[in-house]
């Protein structure tokens, strides 16, 4: 500390007095600064200050962009001490330059640094002999300052000013309107706290600091490093039970490994030892006289137990009768000892008494089959169900009349569903419906897609997977009814594919399809419209929707169009007169839609909304129907 030595009759000036106080103050600061530097920086690279107490940063009571800093005291990196006696509210919506701290880009973030700085409050102004204003009293004070870092996808905190203490880092994201405790990060590597633990010790390469939990954690880390190897010495003196010798290792790590190895010994080593020989065990007496164990090693007692168990199982003494083993009655078993229970089980399973026969004691899972289903129950109930089903089928095979519906049910059941049309020309796999001369009508069931196929002068030869005719001089026809509608195909007798060897599915010609529409134009509806006097008629219908939305600032007329496709191609071209539009729902739609274009594949429907006000939605939806006769 520098000083003045004032002398007798010296005129002491204001500058002399100010300088004397300044040197004293600087000396005080330097003492604190040296004390902080001696305690270490913790490796953060920031200027180091110290928080003596308090200064905890938390979210506001009603979370917003303010944070609370509890009362506290600290010393900045230059040794200047400052404190505040009451909790402080710090506005984080702007920094100390009054610039907004908001994150302006989605997906990015920024850190705010909250710093404490020493300040001097100037009070008690007076006018000196030169007419200048002098603040006679000057008190130590503080400033809590917000400094914002750079905005980035992965932001970093702003650096610490050389004359400040970092109290906390605060992380902000895009659109954030509240600061929570989870956003507040306290960097204890940037300052020291007097209320933290600091430990030094012999042979520790660095000091330990932090709150008590952190200090204990670091201390255990040093202990782990210290004791993981051979640093803790050990001298073995005690021998194992088998007198194989004391532990030879000279450190704890080796001794533990030696213990594990000795106990794991399986007589394969050079010493011919067992791990169980090394462990002693006291004598054990059960009081029953069957298997008392003498004092010795674990191995000795295991051998004794094994000998006793072998004698018991092998028929030697000691043994006891099954009647000596008690049993608690359970379910239908009423006996109270093992001998009686076994006899009771055999008797019950052999019983033929109605209602309590052996089959009533055996459970059986359910079997889901068709037409006979066996419900879960007992073996007795399922035998009865099978007998009932067999008798029902036997009656149908005797003198009773077999109905067509029952026969068709059997036709479907006999189909093993492994090919497009199953079976060959046998009555097991098709249903004959009529015969004219040598020509026959047949009905097949397609087990793959559930279709009913009716043929005339055509039958399916499973052996070559082809259709064949009854008579070469007649045309062959096929009708197919499935969930999609009705399809008709034919092949002329003059067709080159209409040969004795047969033809494939793809070689049928003149295929027409009906239906394949919604609930109105069902397959049966389409079939009903076929008029033999007019050739045939075709009907189909599809749904269409037109919509519009005016996003302009003024009224607009908006045009919308939609394309629809028939469920199958029309056999001939169609015209607009075959098309009709049926409205099913409309909102704010000005002009009804019209048919812009149509052919055998589909149609294009167009309409406009009329004058549509700003921000208004409009729609029209309904059916597009084609109904034509060829």
N, C-alpha and C positions, 0 to 999 in steps of 0.2 A: 504494500500500500504506500503510495506517495503521500508526503505531508509537507506542511509549512512549519518553520520555526520563527514565529513572530518575535520581534525584539522590542526593547524598551523605546518608547517615544516614536514607534513606527506608526504611520498613518495607514490603517488597514482599510482597503477599498472594498467596494461591493464585489468586484471580480475576485479578490482574494478569498472572501467568505464563500462565494459560490463555488470556487474551485476546490476549497477544502471539503465542502459537503459533497461535491462531485466525486473527488478521489475516494472518500469514505464509501459512497454508494457503489462506485465501480469495484472497490475491493470486496464488498459484500456480494456483488454479482459474480465476481470471479471465483470466490470461494464456492458458491453454489454450482457454478458451471464445472469446476474441477471435480466436485463430488459426483456430479451426474456422469461425467466422462469416465471417471474411475469405475463406476458401476457397469459400464459397458453399453454398447449400442444394440446388441441382439442381432446385428447383421442385416438390418433393413435398408441401410443406405440413407435414411432420412436424418435430418438434424434431430438431435435427441433432447427432449425435455423430460420433465418428471411431473406426474400427477400425484399429489400428496394424499388427497382424499376426495371422494365425491366425483362430480363431473360425469355421471352416467347419462348416456343419451338413449331416450326411449321415444316411442310414438306418442302423439297427443292423446289426451283422454278420449276425445271424439276424433278418430283418425282423419287427418286432412294433410295438407302439405306443410304443416308445422311440426317441429319436434321439440321435446322437452329436455333440458340439460339441468340435472340436479345441482344443488349448491356444491361448491368444491374449491380447491386451491391447487395451483400448479406453478411450476417454474419453467420458463422458456429456455431454449438452447443457449441463450446468452447469460443465463443466471438470474434473470429478472423474475421476481415472484409476484403473482397476482391471485386474486380470489374473488368470489362472489358469494354472498350470504344467502341468496334466495334462488329458487328454481327459475330458470330462464326459458322463454318461449322463442324459438328461432324460426323465422319464415324461410322455407326452402324453395318457394316458388320463384324467387329471384336471387341472384348472387349479390356480392357486396358492391358491384358496380350497377345494380338495379337492372341487370339484363335477365330476361326470362330463362329459367332452367329447363323448360319443357323439351322433351325429346320430339323432334319434328318428323322423323321418318319411321314408318312401321318396320319392325324387325331389328331396330337398333336400340341402344341403351347409352347411358352415361352415368358416371360417378360424380357425386358432389362430395367435396372435402369440407368437414366442419372443423375449424381451427380456433384455438384460443390464443389471443395476443395480449401482451402487456400494453398498458396505456397509462397516461398521466392526466388526471383531472385538475384543471387550473381553476382555483377559486380565490375569493377574498381579494378582488382587484383594488389597488391603491395607486395614487399618482405620486411619482418620485420627484426629487428636486429638479429634474430636467423636464417635468411636465409629461413624462411618459407613464403609461399604465403598466403596472407591475402586478402579477398575480402572486400575492404573498404566500398563500398556502397551496401546495401542489401535492396531491395524493396519488398513490398508486391505484390504478383501475384496470379494467379489462375490456376486450372487444371479442365477441364471438362472430366469426366471419365465415360466410359460405363462398367457396371457390368451386367453379364447375370445371370438370375435365372435358376432354374431347368426346364427341358423340361417335359411336362406332357399333358394329355388329357385336364385337367383344371388347367392351370398353375397359380402360384402366383408370385408376384414381389419379387426380392431379397431384403434382409434387408438393411437398411441404415447404412453405416459405422458411427462410433461414431464421426468422425471429418468431416462429409460431410453433404450437403444439397441436398435432392432429388428434382431435377428440374422437372422430368416427368418420367412416366412409358411408355414403348413402347412395344406393343403386336405384336409378329411375329408368322406366321403360316407356314406350310410346303410349300415350293416352292415360298415363297414371294420374290419379287424382287423390290418392291417399298414400302416406308413408307408414308402413307397418314395421314392427320390430324385426321381422324377417328381412327387411330391406336395409337395416342398419348394421354395418360391419365395423367392429372395433379391432383395429390393427395394433395388438399389444407389442409388436416388434418395432413400432415407431416411437415408443416412449417407454419410460419406466414408471412403475407405480410403487409408492411407499407401502401400500396395503397388499403388495404381492410378496410371495416368499422367494428368497434368494439363498441358495445353499452352495457352499464350496466345500470340498473335501479332499483328502489325500488321494492321489493317483487318479483323480477325475480330470479329464482333459479339458473340461470347460465347466463354467458355473451353470447352475440350474436356477431358472427364474420363472415367474408366472404365478397364477393363483395357486392355492394349496393343491387342488386336484391336478393341475398341470405339473407342479413340482413333484408330486408323488409319482405321477406317470413317468416323468423323465428319470426319476431316481430308480424306478424298477427297470427301466431300459438299461441303465448302467449296471444294475445288479445282474440282469440277464447276460449282458456282455461279459461281465466279470466272471460269472460262475458257469457259463456254458461249456468251457473247456476244462482245463486242469488247474485252475487258479486256487481251488479249495483243496487243501491237503487232507489225507485220510490214512489212518494206520489201523489195519485189521488185527484183532486179537481173539475174537470169539470163533469157535469151530462150529461146523455144521453138525447135525444129529448123527450122521454116519461117520464122523471123525475123519472126513476127507481133507481137513485143513482149513485154516482161516483164509479170509480174502487177501489176495496178494497185491491188489492195486494200491497205489499211494495217493490217489486223488479221488474225489467224490464221483466224478464222471466215470472213471474206470471201474470203481467199486460197484456202481449201479449196473453197469454193463455186465460185470462179472456175476452179480446176483442173478440177473435175468438169464444169462447163459447157463449157470449151474442148475437153476430150477427147470430149464428147458431140456436138460440132458436126458437122452433116450437110450443110453447104454451103447450108443454107436461110437463113442469116443474111446481113446486108448485106455482110460481108467475103468471102463465098464461100469459106469455109475448111472443111477437114476435120479431125476429131480425129486421124486417122491420120497427117496431114501433120506434126503437132507432135512425134511420137515418132521419134527416130533409131534406126537399127539398123546393126550392123556387117555386113561382107560375109560371105557364106556360100558355101563351095565343097564340093560333094559328092564330087568326085573322079571321078564318072562322066561328066562332060561334058554331061549332059542339061539341067540347070537350075541354073547357078551364079547367085548373087544378089550384085549390086554393093552397095557401101555407100550408104546413103541413108535415107529415111524408111520407116516401116512401109508407107505407101501405095505408095511406089515399088516395094517388094519384092512387095506383093500384086499389083500390076499385072503385074509380070514373071512371077510364078508363074501368073497367070490366062492370060497369052499363051502360055506354054509348055504349059499343060494344054489350051488350045483347039487348038494345033497338033498335040498328041499324039492328041486325040480325033478331030479333023477330018481326019486322014489326012496331015497335013504332017509334016515332020521336026521333032524326032526321034521315031521310032516303033520298036517292036521286035516281032518275031513272037511268036505264042502259044507256039511251041515253046521260047522263051527263058524262059518262066515255069515254074518247077518245081512239081511236085505230089507229095505224099506218098501212096502207094497206100492206098486205103481200101475196106473191104468187098470187093465183087467187082471193083473197079477196080484194075488192075495197072499202068497207065501211070504215068510219072514226070514228064510235062510236060503243060501245059494243052491243047496241040493234040491230043496222043494221047488224052487223057482224053475230050474232046468226041467224037472219032471212035469211041472204045470205047463210050460211052453209046449213040450212035445204032445201032451194030452190035448191041449187046446187046438193045435194045428191039425191033429188027427180027427178031431170031432166032426161028426156029420149031423149034429143036432140043428134043426131049422132055426135060423135067426142068430146062431152062435157057432156055426161051423168054422172049420179052419180057414176057408176062403174069406170070411168076414174079418179075419184078423190081419189080412195082407192088403196094404194100400196099393193103388195103381194110379198113374198119371192119366190125364185126359188125352185122347187121340182124336184130332180133328181130321176127318176124312169125309168124303161124300159118296153116296148119300147117307151112310151110317156114321154117326158121331158117338164116340164113347166119352162120356163125361168123367172127370176125375172122381174117384171114389174108392171102393174096395174091389178086390178081385171078384168077389161074389156078385156085386152090382154090375160089373162089366160083362161077366159071363151071361147074366140074365138078359142084358141089353143085346148081346150078340145073338142069343137064341131067338129073341123076339124078331130081330132083323132077318135072320135066316128063314124063319117060318113065314115071314111076310113075302119074301122072294119065292119061296117054295109054292105058296098059294098062287102067286102070279104065273108060275110055270106049270100049274096043273090044269084044272078045268076052268079057271077063271078067265074072263075076257081081258086081254091086254089092250089098253087104250093107246091111241096114237100119241097122246102126250107123254105117256110112260115110255113108249118105244123110242120116241125122239130124245127123251132124257137119256136112255141107254146109248143111243147113237153118240151123243156128246160125251158121255162118260167113257165110251170105248175109244174115242179119239185120243191118241197119246201125244198130240201137239208137237211133233218133231219135224214137220214139213209143211209146205204151203197147203196142200190138200192131203189128208192122211188116208192111207189104206188103198187096197187095190179093189178090183171089181168083185166085192163080196158084200153080202147083206149086213156084215158087221160094221161097215164104214160109210155106207150111204143109205139114204131113205128113198125107196122107189115111190114115185107119186102118180105116174100113169104110164101106159104103154099103148102104142098104136102100130099095129102090124109089127114090123121089126124095130120100130123106133121107140125109144124109151125116154121118159122124163125122170130126172134124178135130182135129189137135193143133197148137197154136201155141206159140211160144217168146217170152216177154217178156224182151227184152234189158236192160231197166232194172233190174228186181229179181230176175232169174233164175227166173221162175215158168214152169211148164208148165201150159198151159190146154187142156183137152179140151172140145169142144162137140159137141152133137147138134142138128141142125136149126138151126144158127146159124153164120154166117160173118161175118168182119170186112171191111167195105168201107172201105178206106183213104181213098178219095176224099171221103167225107162223115164219116169217123170215127164210124161207127155199126155196130151189129150188125144183120144181116138174116137172114131165115129162108129155108129151102129150100121149105117148104110152109106155107101159111097155116093149114091145118086141123089142124096138129099143135103140141103144146107144144115149147118150146125149152129146152135144159138146158146148164149150164156147170159144169165142175169145175175148180178151180185148186189146184195143189200147189206150195208154196213153202217157204222155210225156217221159216215160222211155223206151218205146218200145212196143213190141207185145208179149202177152202171150197166149198159147193155152192149154186147158185142156179138158179132156173127162172122162166119167164114163160109164163102160160097163153095158149092161142090166143084166148081171149075177152078177154084183157087189152087195154084201149084203146091201150096202147103197142105191142102186137104188130101192127105195121102194115107196109105195103110199104116205107115210107120208112125203117124201122129204128128202133132204140132205143139209148140210151146205156148206159154201165156202171152208172149210178146207178138205171136203171129196171128192172134185174133184180129179181125179188121172191122171197120165201121163202128168203132166204139163211141157211144154217147153216154153222157152223165147228166143226172138231174140232182136237184137239191143242193147240198153242201152249203146251205145258207143258215139263217138264224131261226128264231122260234116260229116265224110266220112261214118261211119257205122251207119246210122240212122235207125230208126225202119222200115221205108218204104224200105230202101235198103236191110235190112235183110229179109223182107218179100218177096221182089222181087227175092232173091236168092233161095227161096224154089223151088226145082225141084221135081214135083210129080213122075217123072220116076225113080228118084234115092232115093226115100224116102224123106229126107229133108237135107238141108245144113245149116250150122251155121257159122256166121261171127261176129267177135268182134275185136275191136282195142283199145289199151290203149297207153298212153305216157310213155316214160322212158328217164332218163337222167343219164349219167355216167360222173363223174368229177374227176380230180386229180390235186394236187398241190405239187411241189417239194420244200420242206423247208430245204432239206439237202444242204450241201456245195458242193456236186458233183452231176453229172447227175445220175438219177435213172429211173428205169422202175417201174411204179406204177399201180397196178391192182385195178379195182373197179367193184363192182357187184351191181345189183339192182333187187328187187323182184317186180313183177306186179301181180295183181289179176284180173281175168275176172269179168265183171259186173254181171254175174250170173254163177253158176256152169254149166260146160259142161255136157251133158247127158251121154257121154261115155268118156273113156280115149283118149287123143290125143297124137300125136308123134311130134318130131321136124320138120318133113316134112310139118306139117300143119301150121308151124309158119314162118313168114317172117318179116324181119327188114327193115325199110325204114328210111334212114337218113334225118333229117330236118335241122340240124345245127351241125357244127364241128369246133373245133379249137385246133391245136397242138396235135390231137389224132393220135397215130401211127397206131394201129391195130384195125380194126372194131370189134364190139362186136359179141359174139356168144351166142347161147342158151345153157345154162349149164344144166337146168332141166325144165321139163314141165309136168303138169298133168291137170286134169279137173278143178282144182281150179285156176291155174295161171302158171307163168313161172319165172325162174331166168336167168337174162342176165349178162354176164361177158365180160370184155375186159380190155386190158392194154394200157397204154399211149405210149408205145414205149420208146425210150430214151428221157427223159425229163430233160432239163437243169435246173441248180439251179435257184429257184425263179420263175419258169414259171408255169402258170396254163394251164390246158387242159380240154376239155369237148367234149362229143358226146351226142346228143339227137335226138329222132325220134319216130317212131311208131312201136309198136309190134302188128302184125295182126295175127289172127287165122282164117283160112278159111278151113272148113272141110265138108265133105259130109258123111252122114250116110245112 
